[in-house]
Amino acid sequence: MNFWFRFIYKYRSVVEIGNLTYLKEIDIVAVNDLEKSIIFAEIKREKENISIAGLKDKARNLEAQLKDYHAEFIGLSIEDM
């Protein structure tokens, strides 16, 4: 439910028209409005397939919309379970 109100509801106009191209296959986007922080995460089975540089490139448009937020980029693999 928290995800719904933090992301889907907040960006409902984008979701409703199907304009999610700015997300470009980012696996997880976690937004903390209280602390003004955002975490972008890429999830891969094998750690060596994670590209933080690629993740930053994919997140560029969304990060620009959240200028006041501190962004963190992480990669997670099965080793992190």
C-alpha positions as CSV (number, residue, x, y, z in Angstrom):
1,M,0.0,0.0,0.0
2,N,2.9,2.3,0.8
3,F,4.3,1.7,-2.6
4,W,1.0,2.6,-4.2
5,F,0.8,6.0,-2.5
6,R,4.5,6.8,-2.8
7,F,4.9,6.0,-6.5
8,I,1.9,4.9,-8.4
9,Y,-0.5,7.5,-7.0
10,K,2.1,10.2,-7.2
11,Y,2.9,9.5,-10.8
12,R,-0.6,8.3,-11.8
13,S,-0.8,10.5,-14.8
14,V,2.3,9.0,-16.2
15,V,1.2,5.5,-15.3
16,E,-2.3,6.0,-16.7
17,I,-1.0,7.0,-20.1
18,G,1.6,4.3,-20.1
19,N,4.5,6.8,-20.4
20,L,7.0,4.9,-18.3
21,T,9.8,5.2,-20.7
22,Y,11.8,7.4,-18.3
23,L,12.1,4.4,-16.0
24,K,13.8,2.4,-18.7
25,E,13.8,-1.0,-16.8
26,I,15.0,0.1,-13.4
27,D,14.2,-2.8,-11.1
28,I,13.6,-0.9,-7.9
29,V,12.9,2.8,-7.2
30,A,12.5,3.5,-3.5
31,V,11.5,7.1,-2.6
32,N,11.7,8.5,1.0
33,D,9.8,11.8,0.9
34,L,10.6,12.5,4.6
35,E,14.3,12.3,4.2
36,K,14.3,13.5,0.6
37,S,16.2,10.4,-0.6
38,I,15.8,8.0,-3.5
39,I,17.4,4.6,-4.1
40,F,17.7,3.2,-7.6
41,A,18.5,-0.5,-7.6
42,E,19.4,-2.9,-10.4
43,I,18.8,-6.6,-9.7
44,K,20.7,-9.4,-11.5
45,R,21.2,-13.0,-10.7
46,E,25.0,-12.6,-11.0
47,K,26.8,-9.7,-9.5
48,E,29.1,-9.2,-12.4
49,N,26.2,-8.4,-14.7
50,I,25.3,-5.3,-12.6
51,S,26.2,-1.9,-14.2
52,I,25.9,1.0,-11.8
53,A,27.0,3.3,-14.7
54,G,24.1,1.9,-16.8
55,L,21.7,2.3,-13.8
56,K,22.7,6.0,-13.5
57,D,22.1,6.5,-17.1
58,K,18.6,4.8,-16.9
59,A,17.7,6.9,-13.9
60,R,18.8,10.3,-15.3
61,N,15.3,11.6,-16.2
62,L,13.6,10.5,-13.0
63,E,16.5,11.8,-10.9
64,A,16.2,15.2,-12.7
65,Q,12.5,15.3,-11.6
66,L,13.5,14.8,-8.0
67,K,16.3,17.4,-7.9
68,D,16.0,18.0,-4.1
69,Y,16.5,14.3,-3.3
70,H,19.8,12.6,-2.5
71,A,20.1,9.7,-4.9
72,E,21.8,6.4,-4.2
73,F,22.5,3.7,-6.7
74,I,22.9,0.1,-5.7
75,G,23.2,-3.3,-7.3
76,L,21.8,-6.4,-5.8
77,S,22.3,-10.1,-6.7
78,I,21.4,-13.5,-5.4
79,E,24.5,-13.2,-3.2
80,D,22.7,-10.4,-1.3
81,M,19.8,-12.6,-0.2
